[in-house]
């Protein structure tokens, strides 16, 4: 979304400048773009380097100075923030505000109200930090199951709450209605929240026939994504079932592969990380895709891209997923962490390929109309003008 939005704004003649982290896989930079030094927080390091990383997470002088330079050089009408945490840090908010530039931010996760991003602890939905009780993140080791990482996240949350850093952001853009309501329930004023779904340029997606004889999970292999429940659900299906292809990688891959062997699921294949073109080619010929998440998903691109490729989705009834997957229209939904109910939805999709194709076509038509770039930019322009004032 970050890159597509910048590209669309520049294509229509807006002056777009990026501030990001330096990384070998970055897309080519423009002459006015600015990058802070790269860092990998999961990389092994000595205690001095760990302390520097922790300090950078909480407040980064380098990122703040970079933000000052970018703003003074380009004098933007508005700054649009995305995932600034850790690699840039909230320091950029204060730096941009001091230069008198209006700020908006798209909320892609729950970091604004949860030090560990996910509103999830030990595999369960968690809202213990409600009311600014950020010490709960340390108590439950919410971030990476690490006491040290959770301590840093706690300190960062308390510091920027005390400094009222996020009060300097004019508007928070919430892709899902669920995100908006959840953030509001944590005390963010309604006047600062706007529901603005992502856009998707469907002309980049060639809808497929769904004749590949398999279904797909595409995404990160981590606890909150519900793949373990998906395996249990798949095992409950009759032996004559549609095979499952799992695309993606993550920390749970080995454990999930072991569980697949324990269940005797010979028709489940782990294919690892896939480049975008290969992933789309696999999804477009799938019977359907599945999004079995067990956390408060925001507005998953895994669903949007499946819809753009003409494929329906079986999803869980949690977070923003039901706003996209409408039963009998664009797919089927089941309660999260319920393998029996999920298996029922999978079977329903497998046993009626004509209905699956009909829902896939409906999903594609809905994305093309509701999430068009033109409609999105029209609404965003009004938000930018308000922030600039």
TORKOL-4160 file (C-alpha; in steps of 0.2 Angstrom, whole numbers, padded with zeros to 4 digits, m for minus):
389
<pt num="1" X="0000" Y="0000" Z="0000"/>
<pt num="2" X="0014" Y="0012" Z="0005"/>
<pt num="3" X="0023" Y="0010" Z="m0012"/>
<pt num="4" X="0007" Y="0009" Z="m0023"/>
<pt num="5" X="0000" Y="0025" Z="m0015"/>
<pt num="6" X="0016" Y="0035" Z="m0018"/>
<pt num="7" X="0017" Y="0029" Z="m0036"/>
<pt num="8" X="m0001" Y="0034" Z="m0039"/>
<pt num="9" X="0001" Y="0051" Z="m0031"/>
<pt num="10" X="0017" Y="0054" Z="m0041"/>
<pt num="11" X="0009" Y="0048" Z="m0057"/>
<pt num="12" X="m0005" Y="0062" Z="m0056"/>
<pt num="13" X="0009" Y="0075" Z="m0053"/>
<pt num="14" X="0010" Y="0076" Z="m0034"/>
<pt num="15" X="0028" Y="0079" Z="m0027"/>
<pt num="16" X="0031" Y="0063" Z="m0016"/>
<pt num="17" X="0047" Y="0061" Z="m0005"/>
<pt num="18" X="0050" Y="0045" Z="0005"/>
<pt num="19" X="0059" Y="0043" Z="0022"/>
<pt num="20" X="0063" Y="0025" Z="0026"/>
<pt num="21" X="0076" Y="0013" Z="0032"/>
<pt num="22" X="0091" Y="0008" Z="0021"/>
<pt num="23" X="0090" Y="m0010" Z="0015"/>
<pt num="24" X="0098" Y="m0019" Z="0000"/>
<pt num="25" X="0080" Y="m0025" Z="m0006"/>
<pt num="26" X="0073" Y="m0007" Z="m0006"/>
<pt num="27" X="0066" Y="m0001" Z="m0023"/>
<pt num="28" X="0076" Y="0012" Z="m0032"/>
<pt num="29" X="0076" Y="0028" Z="m0023"/>
<pt num="30" X="0073" Y="0046" Z="m0030"/>
<pt num="31" X="0085" Y="0060" Z="m0028"/>
<pt num="32" X="0076" Y="0068" Z="m0013"/>
<pt num="33" X="0072" Y="0052" Z="m0004"/>
<pt num="34" X="0081" Y="0050" Z="0013"/>
<pt num="35" X="0086" Y="0034" Z="0022"/>
<pt num="36" X="0092" Y="0030" Z="0039"/>
<pt num="37" X="0104" Y="0017" Z="0043"/>
<pt num="38" X="0098" Y="m0001" Z="0042"/>
<pt num="39" X="0096" Y="m0013" Z="0057"/>
<pt num="40" X="0090" Y="m0030" Z="0060"/>
<pt num="41" X="0083" Y="m0032" Z="0077"/>
<pt num="42" X="0083" Y="m0051" Z="0076"/>
<pt num="43" X="0101" Y="m0052" Z="0072"/>
<pt num="44" X="0113" Y="m0059" Z="0085"/>
<pt num="45" X="0123" Y="m0045" Z="0093"/>
<pt num="46" X="0134" Y="m0040" Z="0109"/>
<pt num="47" X="0126" Y="m0031" Z="0123"/>
<pt num="48" X="0133" Y="m0014" Z="0118"/>
<pt num="49" X="0124" Y="m0016" Z="0101"/>
<pt num="50" X="0108" Y="m0022" Z="0109"/>
<pt num="51" X="0108" Y="m0007" Z="0120"/>
<pt num="52" X="0110" Y="0004" Z="0105"/>
<pt num="53" X="0096" Y="m0005" Z="0096"/>
<pt num="54" X="0085" Y="m0003" Z="0111"/>
<pt num="55" X="0088" Y="0016" Z="0112"/>
<pt num="56" X="0085" Y="0018" Z="0094"/>
<pt num="57" X="0068" Y="0009" Z="0096"/>
<pt num="58" X="0063" Y="0021" Z="0109"/>
<pt num="59" X="0070" Y="0037" Z="0102"/>
<pt num="60" X="0081" Y="0039" Z="0087"/>
<pt num="61" X="0091" Y="0055" Z="0085"/>
<pt num="62" X="0096" Y="0049" Z="0067"/>
<pt num="63" X="0078" Y="0047" Z="0061"/>
<pt num="64" X="0073" Y="0063" Z="0069"/>
<pt num="65" X="0087" Y="0073" Z="0060"/>
<pt num="66" X="0082" Y="0064" Z="0044"/>
<pt num="67" X="0064" Y="0070" Z="0046"/>
<pt num="68" X="0070" Y="0088" Z="0049"/>
<pt num="69" X="0081" Y="0087" Z="0033"/>
<pt num="70" X="0067" Y="0080" Z="0022"/>
<pt num="71" X="0054" Y="0092" Z="0028"/>
<pt num="72" X="0066" Y="0108" Z="0027"/>
<pt num="73" X="0071" Y="0103" Z="0009"/>
<pt num="74" X="0055" Y="0098" Z="0002"/>
<pt num="75" X="0042" Y="0108" Z="0012"/>
<pt num="76" X="0028" Y="0095" Z="0011"/>
<pt num="77" X="0010" Y="0100" Z="0013"/>
<pt num="78" X="0007" Y="0085" Z="0023"/>
<pt num="79" X="0016" Y="0070" Z="0030"/>
<pt num="80" X="0008" Y="0052" Z="0029"/>
<pt num="81" X="0016" Y="0040" Z="0041"/>
<pt num="82" X="0014" Y="0021" Z="0040"/>
<pt num="83" X="0024" Y="0008" Z="0051"/>
<pt num="84" X="0037" Y="0020" Z="0058"/>
<pt num="85" X="0040" Y="0010" Z="0074"/>
<pt num="86" X="0057" Y="0003" Z="0079"/>
<pt num="87" X="0067" Y="0006" Z="0063"/>
<pt num="88" X="0062" Y="0025" Z="0062"/>
<pt num="89" X="0054" Y="0027" Z="0080"/>
<pt num="90" X="0040" Y="0039" Z="0085"/>
<pt num="91" X="0054" Y="0052" Z="0085"/>
<pt num="92" X="0050" Y="0057" Z="0067"/>
<pt num="93" X="0032" Y="0063" Z="0073"/>
<pt num="94" X="0039" Y="0076" Z="0085"/>
<pt num="95" X="0052" Y="0081" Z="0072"/>
<pt num="96" X="0039" Y="0084" Z="0058"/>
<pt num="97" X="0027" Y="0092" Z="0070"/>
<pt num="98" X="0041" Y="0105" Z="0075"/>
<pt num="99" X="0042" Y="0110" Z="0057"/>
<pt num="100" X="0024" Y="0114" Z="0056"/>
<pt num="101" X="0018" Y="0100" Z="0044"/>
<pt num="102" X="0001" Y="0092" Z="0047"/>
<pt num="103" X="0003" Y="0073" Z="0050"/>
<pt num="104" X="m0009" Y="0058" Z="0046"/>
<pt num="105" X="m0005" Y="0040" Z="0049"/>
<pt num="106" X="m0012" Y="0024" Z="0042"/>
<pt num="107" X="m0014" Y="0011" Z="0056"/>
<pt num="108" X="m0009" Y="m0006" Z="0049"/>
<pt num="109" X="m0008" Y="m0014" Z="0066"/>
<pt num="110" X="m0012" Y="m0010" Z="0084"/>
<pt num="111" X="0005" Y="m0003" Z="0090"/>
<pt num="112" X="m0004" Y="0013" Z="0094"/>
<pt num="113" X="m0013" Y="0004" Z="0108"/>
<pt num="114" X="m0003" Y="m0012" Z="0111"/>
<pt num="115" X="0016" Y="m0012" Z="0113"/>
<pt num="116" X="0017" Y="m0029" Z="0105"/>
<pt num="117" X="0007" Y="m0024" Z="0090"/>
<pt num="118" X="m0006" Y="m0039" Z="0089"/>
<pt num="119" X="m0017" Y="m0037" Z="0105"/>
<pt num="120" X="m0012" Y="m0055" Z="0108"/>
<pt num="121" X="m0003" Y="m0064" Z="0122"/>
<pt num="122" X="0002" Y="m0082" Z="0122"/>
<pt num="123" X="m0009" Y="m0087" Z="0108"/>
<pt num="124" X="m0025" Y="m0078" Z="0115"/>
<pt num="125" X="m0033" Y="m0061" Z="0112"/>
<pt num="126" X="m0027" Y="m0049" Z="0125"/>
<pt num="127" X="m0032" Y="m0031" Z="0129"/>
<pt num="128" X="m0023" Y="m0030" Z="0146"/>
<pt num="129" X="m0014" Y="m0014" Z="0141"/>
<pt num="130" X="m0031" Y="m0005" Z="0140"/>
<pt num="131" X="m0030" Y="0011" Z="0150"/>
<pt num="132" X="m0011" Y="0013" Z="0148"/>
<pt num="133" X="m0006" Y="m0002" Z="0158"/>
<pt num="134" X="0009" Y="m0006" Z="0147"/>
<pt num="135" X="0018" Y="m0015" Z="0161"/>
<pt num="136" X="0007" Y="m0030" Z="0156"/>
<pt num="137" X="0018" Y="m0032" Z="0140"/>
<pt num="138" X="0033" Y="m0035" Z="0151"/>
<pt num="139" X="0023" Y="m0046" Z="0163"/>
<pt num="140" X="0018" Y="m0058" Z="0149"/>
<pt num="141" X="0033" Y="m0056" Z="0138"/>
<pt num="142" X="0021" Y="m0051" Z="0124"/>
<pt num="143" X="0035" Y="m0046" Z="0111"/>
<pt num="144" X="0044" Y="m0060" Z="0103"/>
<pt num="145" X="0041" Y="m0070" Z="0120"/>
<pt num="146" X="0057" Y="m0060" Z="0126"/>
<pt num="147" X="0058" Y="m0051" Z="0142"/>
<pt num="148" X="0071" Y="m0039" Z="0136"/>
<pt num="149" X="0061" Y="m0035" Z="0120"/>
<pt num="150" X="0045" Y="m0033" Z="0130"/>
<pt num="151" X="0054" Y="m0021" Z="0142"/>
<pt num="152" X="0059" Y="m0010" Z="0128"/>
<pt num="153" X="0042" Y="m0010" Z="0120"/>
<pt num="154" X="0035" Y="m0005" Z="0137"/>
<pt num="155" X="0047" Y="0009" Z="0140"/>
<pt num="156" X="0043" Y="0016" Z="0122"/>
<pt num="157" X="0024" Y="0015" Z="0125"/>
<pt num="158" X="0026" Y="0024" Z="0142"/>
<pt num="159" X="0038" Y="0037" Z="0136"/>
<pt num="160" X="0028" Y="0042" Z="0121"/>
<pt num="161" X="0012" Y="0042" Z="0131"/>
<pt num="162" X="0020" Y="0054" Z="0143"/>
<pt num="163" X="0027" Y="0065" Z="0130"/>
<pt num="164" X="0010" Y="0065" Z="0121"/>
<pt num="165" X="0019" Y="0061" Z="0105"/>
<pt num="166" X="0004" Y="0053" Z="0096"/>
<pt num="167" X="m0007" Y="0069" Z="0100"/>
<pt num="168" X="0003" Y="0078" Z="0086"/>
<pt num="169" X="m0005" Y="0067" Z="0073"/>
<pt num="170" X="m0021" Y="0075" Z="0066"/>
<pt num="171" X="m0029" Y="0060" Z="0059"/>
<pt num="172" X="m0027" Y="0041" Z="0060"/>
<pt num="173" X="m0033" Y="0031" Z="0045"/>
<pt num="174" X="m0041" Y="0014" Z="0049"/>
<pt num="175" X="m0043" Y="0002" Z="0034"/>
<pt num="176" X="m0056" Y="m0008" Z="0043"/>
<pt num="177" X="m0071" Y="m0003" Z="0053"/>
<pt num="178" X="m0066" Y="m0015" Z="0066"/>
<pt num="179" X="m0049" Y="m0006" Z="0068"/>
<pt num="180" X="m0058" Y="0011" Z="0070"/>
<pt num="181" X="m0069" Y="0004" Z="0084"/>
<pt num="182" X="m0056" Y="m0005" Z="0093"/>
<pt num="183" X="m0044" Y="0010" Z="0093"/>
<pt num="184" X="m0059" Y="0021" Z="0099"/>
<pt num="185" X="m0063" Y="0009" Z="0113"/>
<pt num="186" X="m0045" Y="0012" Z="0120"/>
<pt num="187" X="m0048" Y="0031" Z="0121"/>
<pt num="188" X="m0043" Y="0038" Z="0105"/>
<pt num="189" X="m0055" Y="0052" Z="0101"/>
<pt num="190" X="m0067" Y="0049" Z="0087"/>
<pt num="191" X="m0064" Y="0065" Z="0078"/>
<pt num="192" X="m0046" Y="0059" Z="0074"/>
<pt num="193" X="m0052" Y="0043" Z="0067"/>
<pt num="194" X="m0057" Y="0040" Z="0049"/>
<pt num="195" X="m0062" Y="0024" Z="0040"/>
<pt num="196" X="m0052" Y="0022" Z="0024"/>
<pt num="197" X="m0050" Y="0005" Z="0017"/>
<pt num="198" X="m0035" Y="0001" Z="0006"/>
<pt num="199" X="m0036" Y="0002" Z="m0013"/>
<pt num="200" X="m0031" Y="m0011" Z="m0025"/>
<pt num="201" X="m0027" Y="m0008" Z="m0044"/>
<pt num="202" X="m0036" Y="m0024" Z="m0050"/>
<pt num="203" X="m0029" Y="m0021" Z="m0068"/>
<pt num="204" X="m0013" Y="m0028" Z="m0061"/>
<pt num="205" X="m0022" Y="m0045" Z="m0057"/>
<pt num="206" X="m0028" Y="m0057" Z="m0071"/>
<pt num="207" X="m0043" Y="m0067" Z="m0063"/>
<pt num="208" X="m0040" Y="m0086" Z="m0064"/>
<pt num="209" X="m0051" Y="m0101" Z="m0068"/>
<pt num="210" X="m0049" Y="m0109" Z="m0051"/>
<pt num="211" X="m0046" Y="m0126" Z="m0060"/>
<pt num="212" X="m0030" Y="m0131" Z="m0052"/>
<pt num="213" X="m0038" Y="m0144" Z="m0040"/>
<pt num="214" X="m0031" Y="m0137" Z="m0024"/>
<pt num="215" X="m0033" Y="m0123" Z="m0011"/>
<pt num="216" X="m0021" Y="m0111" Z="m0004"/>
<pt num="217" X="m0015" Y="m0103" Z="0012"/>
<pt num="218" X="m0003" Y="m0088" Z="0008"/>
<pt num="219" X="0005" Y="m0079" Z="0022"/>
<pt num="220" X="0017" Y="m0079" Z="0037"/>
<pt num="221" X="0019" Y="m0095" Z="0047"/>
<pt num="222" X="0016" Y="m0088" Z="0064"/>
<pt num="223" X="0005" Y="m0092" Z="0079"/>
<pt num="224" X="m0008" Y="m0079" Z="0076"/>
<pt num="225" X="m0011" Y="m0084" Z="0058"/>
<pt num="226" X="m0020" Y="m0100" Z="0064"/>
<pt num="227" X="m0012" Y="m0113" Z="0052"/>
<pt num="228" X="m0011" Y="m0126" Z="0066"/>
<pt num="229" X="m0030" Y="m0125" Z="0067"/>
<pt num="230" X="m0031" Y="m0126" Z="0048"/>
<pt num="231" X="m0021" Y="m0142" Z="0048"/>
<pt num="232" X="m0033" Y="m0149" Z="0061"/>
<pt num="233" X="m0048" Y="m0144" Z="0051"/>
<pt num="234" X="m0040" Y="m0152" Z="0035"/>
<pt num="235" X="m0038" Y="m0168" Z="0044"/>
<pt num="236" X="m0056" Y="m0169" Z="0048"/>
<pt num="237" X="m0061" Y="m0169" Z="0030"/>
<pt num="238" X="m0065" Y="m0185" Z="0020"/>
<pt num="239" X="m0049" Y="m0193" Z="0012"/>
<pt num="240" X="m0056" Y="m0188" Z="m0005"/>
<pt num="241" X="m0053" Y="m0169" Z="m0002"/>
<pt num="242" X="m0045" Y="m0155" Z="m0011"/>
<pt num="243" X="m0026" Y="m0154" Z="m0007"/>
<pt num="244" X="m0019" Y="m0139" Z="0002"/>
<pt num="245" X="m0004" Y="m0129" Z="m0003"/>
<pt num="246" X="0004" Y="m0118" Z="0010"/>
<pt num="247" X="0014" Y="m0103" Z="0003"/>
<pt num="248" X="0025" Y="m0093" Z="0015"/>
<pt num="249" X="0038" Y="m0095" Z="0028"/>
<pt num="250" X="0040" Y="m0090" Z="0047"/>
<pt num="251" X="0045" Y="m0096" Z="0064"/>
<pt num="252" X="0032" Y="m0110" Z="0065"/>
<pt num="253" X="0037" Y="m0119" Z="0049"/>
<pt num="254" X="0046" Y="m0134" Z="0056"/>
<pt num="255" X="0033" Y="m0136" Z="0070"/>
<pt num="256" X="0019" Y="m0136" Z="0057"/>
<pt num="257" X="0028" Y="m0148" Z="0046"/>
<pt num="258" X="0030" Y="m0160" Z="0060"/>
<pt num="259" X="0012" Y="m0158" Z="0065"/>
<pt num="260" X="0007" Y="m0162" Z="0047"/>
<pt num="261" X="0017" Y="m0178" Z="0047"/>
<pt num="262" X="0009" Y="m0183" Z="0064"/>
<pt num="263" X="m0008" Y="m0181" Z="0056"/>
<pt num="264" X="m0003" Y="m0191" Z="0041"/>
<pt num="265" X="m0008" Y="m0176" Z="0029"/>
<pt num="266" X="0001" Y="m0182" Z="0013"/>
<pt num="267" X="m0009" Y="m0169" Z="0003"/>
<pt num="268" X="m0003" Y="m0154" Z="0012"/>
<pt num="269" X="0013" Y="m0146" Z="0005"/>
<pt num="270" X="0024" Y="m0132" Z="0012"/>
<pt num="271" X="0031" Y="m0122" Z="m0003"/>
<pt num="272" X="0040" Y="m0108" Z="0007"/>
<pt num="273" X="0041" Y="m0090" Z="0002"/>
<pt num="274" X="0035" Y="m0086" Z="m0016"/>
<pt num="275" X="0039" Y="m0071" Z="m0026"/>
<pt num="276" X="0024" Y="m0060" Z="m0030"/>
<pt num="277" X="0022" Y="m0066" Z="m0048"/>
<pt num="278" X="0023" Y="m0085" Z="m0043"/>
<pt num="279" X="0011" Y="m0082" Z="m0029"/>
<pt num="280" X="m0002" Y="m0074" Z="m0039"/>
<pt num="281" X="0000" Y="m0088" Z="m0052"/>
<pt num="282" X="m0004" Y="m0101" Z="m0039"/>
<pt num="283" X="m0018" Y="m0092" Z="m0031"/>
<pt num="284" X="m0027" Y="m0088" Z="m0048"/>
<pt num="285" X="m0029" Y="m0106" Z="m0052"/>
<pt num="286" X="m0033" Y="m0112" Z="m0034"/>
<pt num="287" X="m0051" Y="m0117" Z="m0030"/>
<pt num="288" X="m0051" Y="m0105" Z="m0016"/>
<pt num="289" X="m0039" Y="m0097" Z="m0002"/>
<pt num="290" X="m0041" Y="m0099" Z="0016"/>
<pt num="291" X="m0037" Y="m0086" Z="0030"/>
<pt num="292" X="m0039" Y="m0094" Z="0047"/>
<pt num="293" X="m0032" Y="m0080" Z="0057"/>
<pt num="294" X="m0034" Y="m0080" Z="0076"/>
<pt num="295" X="m0029" Y="m0062" Z="0080"/>
<pt num="296" X="m0038" Y="m0046" Z="0076"/>
<pt num="297" X="m0034" Y="m0045" Z="0057"/>
<pt num="298" X="m0035" Y="m0027" Z="0050"/>
<pt num="299" X="m0039" Y="m0028" Z="0032"/>
<pt num="300" X="m0029" Y="m0042" Z="0025"/>
<pt num="301" X="m0021" Y="m0040" Z="0008"/>
<pt num="302" X="m0021" Y="m0059" Z="0007"/>
<pt num="303" X="m0040" Y="m0058" Z="0005"/>
<pt num="304" X="m0040" Y="m0043" Z="m0006"/>
<pt num="305" X="m0028" Y="m0050" Z="m0018"/>
<pt num="306" X="m0037" Y="m0067" Z="m0019"/>
<pt num="307" X="m0053" Y="m0057" Z="m0023"/>
<pt num="308" X="m0044" Y="m0047" Z="m0037"/>
<pt num="309" X="m0038" Y="m0064" Z="m0044"/>
<pt num="310" X="m0056" Y="m0070" Z="m0044"/>
<pt num="311" X="m0055" Y="m0082" Z="m0030"/>
<pt num="312" X="m0067" Y="m0083" Z="m0015"/>
<pt num="313" X="m0060" Y="m0085" Z="0003"/>
<pt num="314" X="m0064" Y="m0096" Z="0018"/>
<pt num="315" X="m0060" Y="m0085" Z="0033"/>
<pt num="316" X="m0062" Y="m0084" Z="0052"/>
<pt num="317" X="m0075" Y="m0072" Z="0059"/>
<pt num="318" X="m0063" Y="m0061" Z="0068"/>
<pt num="319" X="m0056" Y="m0043" Z="0066"/>
<pt num="320" X="m0059" Y="m0035" Z="0049"/>
<pt num="321" X="m0061" Y="m0052" Z="0040"/>
<pt num="322" X="m0080" Y="m0052" Z="0040"/>
<pt num="323" X="m0080" Y="m0035" Z="0032"/>
<pt num="324" X="m0073" Y="m0043" Z="0017"/>
<pt num="325" X="m0078" Y="m0061" Z="0017"/>
<pt num="326" X="m0097" Y="m0061" Z="0017"/>
<pt num="327" X="m0105" Y="m0078" Z="0018"/>
<pt num="328" X="m0112" Y="m0085" Z="0002"/>
<pt num="329" X="m0106" Y="m0069" Z="m0008"/>
<pt num="330" X="m0087" Y="m0069" Z="m0007"/>
<pt num="331" X="m0084" Y="m0084" Z="0003"/>
<pt num="332" X="m0088" Y="m0092" Z="0020"/>
<pt num="333" X="m0083" Y="m0088" Z="0038"/>
<pt num="334" X="m0081" Y="m0099" Z="0053"/>
<pt num="335" X="m0077" Y="m0094" Z="0071"/>
<pt num="336" X="m0058" Y="m0093" Z="0075"/>
<pt num="337" X="m0049" Y="m0108" Z="0083"/>
<pt num="338" X="m0064" Y="m0120" Z="0079"/>
<pt num="339" X="m0057" Y="m0134" Z="0068"/>
<pt num="340" X="m0074" Y="m0142" Z="0066"/>
<pt num="341" X="m0083" Y="m0126" Z="0060"/>
<pt num="342" X="m0068" Y="m0122" Z="0048"/>
<pt num="343" X="m0068" Y="m0140" Z="0041"/>
<pt num="344" X="m0087" Y="m0137" Z="0037"/>
<pt num="345" X="m0083" Y="m0121" Z="0028"/>
<pt num="346" X="m0069" Y="m0130" Z="0018"/>
<pt num="347" X="m0080" Y="m0144" Z="0013"/>
<pt num="348" X="m0094" Y="m0133" Z="0008"/>
<pt num="349" X="m0082" Y="m0124" Z="m0004"/>
<pt num="350" X="m0074" Y="m0140" Z="m0010"/>
<pt num="351" X="m0091" Y="m0148" Z="m0014"/>
<pt num="352" X="m0098" Y="m0134" Z="m0024"/>
<pt num="353" X="m0085" Y="m0128" Z="m0037"/>
<pt num="354" X="m0099" Y="m0119" Z="m0047"/>
<pt num="355" X="m0104" Y="m0109" Z="m0031"/>
<pt num="356" X="m0085" Y="m0105" Z="m0028"/>
<pt num="357" X="m0083" Y="m0098" Z="m0045"/>
<pt num="358" X="m0098" Y="m0087" Z="m0044"/>
<pt num="359" X="m0092" Y="m0080" Z="m0027"/>
<pt num="360" X="m0075" Y="m0077" Z="m0034"/>
<pt num="361" X="m0082" Y="m0067" Z="m0049"/>
<pt num="362" X="m0093" Y="m0057" Z="m0036"/>
<pt num="363" X="m0077" Y="m0054" Z="m0025"/>
<pt num="364" X="m0068" Y="m0047" Z="m0040"/>
<pt num="365" X="m0082" Y="m0036" Z="m0045"/>
<pt num="366" X="m0083" Y="m0029" Z="m0028"/>
<pt num="367" X="m0065" Y="m0025" Z="m0026"/>
<pt num="368" X="m0065" Y="m0016" Z="m0043"/>
<pt num="369" X="m0079" Y="m0005" Z="m0038"/>
<pt num="370" X="m0077" Y="m0002" Z="m0019"/>
<pt num="371" X="m0058" Y="m0002" Z="m0018"/>
<pt num="372" X="m0054" Y="0008" Z="m0034"/>
<pt num="373" X="m0038" Y="0019" Z="m0033"/>
<pt num="374" X="m0048" Y="0034" Z="m0039"/>
<pt num="375" X="m0061" Y="0033" Z="m0025"/>
<pt num="376" X="m0047" Y="0031" Z="m0013"/>
<pt num="377" X="m0037" Y="0046" Z="m0018"/>
<pt num="378" X="m0053" Y="0057" Z="m0019"/>
<pt num="379" X="m0056" Y="0053" Z="0000"/>
<pt num="380" X="m0037" Y="0054" Z="0004"/>
<pt num="381" X="m0036" Y="0072" Z="m0004"/>
<pt num="382" X="m0050" Y="0078" Z="0008"/>
<pt num="383" X="m0040" Y="0071" Z="0023"/>
<pt num="384" X="m0024" Y="0078" Z="0017"/>
<pt num="385" X="m0032" Y="0096" Z="0015"/>
<pt num="386" X="m0039" Y="0095" Z="0032"/>
<pt num="387" X="m0022" Y="0090" Z="0040"/>
<pt num="388" X="m0013" Y="0103" Z="0030"/>
<pt num="389" X="m0024" Y="0117" Z="0037"/>
